[in-house]
Amino acid sequence: MMRYLFFSGKGGVGKTSLASATAVILADAGQRVLLVTTDPASNLSDVFEQEIGPQPKEVPMVPGLKAQEIDAETAARAYRDRALSPLRGILPDEMLRTLEEQMSGPCTVEIAGFDEFVRCMFTKEYDVVVFDTAPTGHTLRLLALPSAWSVHITESAQGLGQTCIGPVDQLQTSKEQYDEAMSRLQDPKVTAFILVTQPERAAVDETLRTARELEELGIREPGIVVNGVIPEVAATHPFFASRRAMQRNAIANLVKTFGHSVTEVPLLADEVKGIASVRELGKWVDTDVYAT
């Protein structure tokens, strides 16, 4: 069965780098891997030093790996084109413009982007899909959408038969997929969530809040990676010794509150950019957490 790995956390903690390193390790091990970012501000193209677009694209130096950037705005435009194309030449231009305006709101953008996310979950081409997600709040909203949209479609069917993106009878297949998507997200046998944080009190507090909010969605016991830990050998200077002591306290509090061990990744000397540095970071990836 296909497996899913989700990397989540606040912006700037290293989600993209760790998701990329994990995807490369899995592909190097012979898995067929799709690395997907749902973050509109993602730097996936910088990490791999190649253009990554809205369609899955091969990473030439890593056989078995493809990468994709989900662009909700692009997906929404494609959705409008598919919906309106059969009507062109049949309905008056003024009516078509009205329909296009009605389908240009945030609802359409949200569901079109979400449909791309679900489509990635249901593709049969891969063994593993690794998701590099947007900052925490956006990710929680994304994960809540399968259930929310399933309810919306059911309620619309019992009412006027209309959703914000069209007739409800055109979305019944989507409802079945949304229900199945939520089931897969909540199944720890096929889905693993990795919360990436930094060894600082504020970041740790947010990570613990996120873990509680994931539990409310039926997603329990995520893995936690603490990224950017100052190595002991680098803490000879008083400044770095003080920073490391602060980090150790934050990690100790995280472990105590979370109730489980966490994976630590050291602060690296260089930016993670290019396949060589991604593979170097991969040496710190705990395959027991990410790849089982």
Secondary structure as the mmCIF struct_conf table of DSSP 4:
data_model
#
loop_
_struct_conf.conf_type_id
_struct_conf.id
_struct_conf.beg_label_comp_id
_struct_conf.beg_label_asym_id
_struct_conf.beg_label_seq_id
_struct_conf.end_label_comp_id
_struct_conf.end_label_asym_id
_struct_conf.end_label_seq_id
STRN STRN1 ARG A 3 SER A 8
BEND BEND1 LYS A 10 LYS A 10
TURN_TY1_P TURN_TY1_P1 GLY A 11 GLY A 12
BEND BEND2 VAL A 13 GLY A 14
HELX_RH_AL_P HELX_RH_AL_P1 LYS A 15 ASP A 28
TURN_TY1_P TURN_TY1_P2 ALA A 29 GLY A 30
STRN STRN2 VAL A 33 THR A 37
TURN_TY1_P TURN_TY1_P3 PRO A 40 ALA A 41
HELX_RH_AL_P HELX_RH_AL_P2 LEU A 44 PHE A 48
TURN_TY1_P TURN_TY1_P4 GLU A 49 GLU A 49
BEND BEND3 GLN A 50 GLN A 50
BEND BEND4 PRO A 54 GLN A 55
STRN STRN3 LYS A 57 GLU A 58
TURN_TY1_P TURN_TY1_P5 PRO A 60 MET A 61
BEND BEND5 VAL A 62 VAL A 62
TURN_TY1_P TURN_TY1_P6 PRO A 63 GLY A 64
STRN STRN4 LEU A 65 GLU A 69
HELX_RH_AL_P HELX_RH_AL_P3 ALA A 72 LEU A 84
HELX_RH_3T_P HELX_RH_3T_P1 SER A 85 LEU A 87
STRN STRN5 ARG A 88 ARG A 88
TURN_TY1_P TURN_TY1_P7 GLY A 89 ILE A 90
STRN STRN6 LEU A 91 LEU A 91
HELX_RH_AL_P HELX_RH_AL_P4 ASP A 93 GLN A 102
TURN_TY1_P TURN_TY1_P8 MET A 103 SER A 104
BEND BEND6 GLY A 105 GLY A 105
HELX_RH_AL_P HELX_RH_AL_P5 PRO A 106 PHE A 122
BEND BEND7 LYS A 124 GLU A 125
BEND BEND8 ASP A 127 ASP A 127
STRN STRN7 VAL A 128 ASP A 132
HELX_LH_PP_P HELX_LH_PP_P1 THR A 133 ALA A 134
BEND BEND9 PRO A 135 PRO A 135
HELX_RH_AL_P HELX_RH_AL_P6 THR A 136 GLN A 158
TURN_TY1_P TURN_TY1_P9 GLY A 159 LEU A 160
BEND BEND10 GLY A 161 GLY A 161
STRN STRN8 GLN A 162 THR A 163
TURN_TY1_P TURN_TY1_P10 CYS A 164 ILE A 165
STRN STRN9 GLY A 166 PRO A 167
HELX_RH_3T_P HELX_RH_3T_P2 VAL A 168 GLN A 170
BEND BEND11 LEU A 171 LEU A 171
HELX_RH_AL_P HELX_RH_AL_P7 GLN A 172 LEU A 185
TURN_TY1_P TURN_TY1_P11 GLN A 186 GLN A 186
TURN_TY1_P TURN_TY1_P12 PRO A 188 VAL A 190
STRN STRN10 THR A 191 THR A 197
BEND BEND12 PRO A 199 GLU A 200
HELX_RH_AL_P HELX_RH_AL_P8 ARG A 201 GLU A 216
TURN_TY1_P TURN_TY1_P13 LEU A 217 GLY A 218
STRN STRN11 GLY A 223 VAL A 229
HELX_LH_PP_P HELX_LH_PP_P2 ILE A 230 PRO A 231
HELX_RH_3T_P HELX_RH_3T_P3 GLU A 232 ALA A 234
TURN_TY1_P TURN_TY1_P14 ALA A 235 THR A 236
BEND BEND13 HIS A 237 HIS A 237
HELX_RH_AL_P HELX_RH_AL_P9 PRO A 238 PHE A 258
BEND BEND14 HIS A 260 HIS A 260
STRN STRN12 THR A 263 PRO A 266
HELX_LH_PP_P HELX_LH_PP_P3 LEU A 267 LEU A 268
BEND BEND15 ALA A 269 ASP A 270
BEND BEND16 GLY A 274 GLY A 274
HELX_RH_AL_P HELX_RH_AL_P10 ILE A 275 GLY A 282
TURN_TY1_P TURN_TY1_P15 LYS A 283 TRP A 284
HELX_RH_AL_P HELX_RH_AL_P11 THR A 287 TYR A 290
#
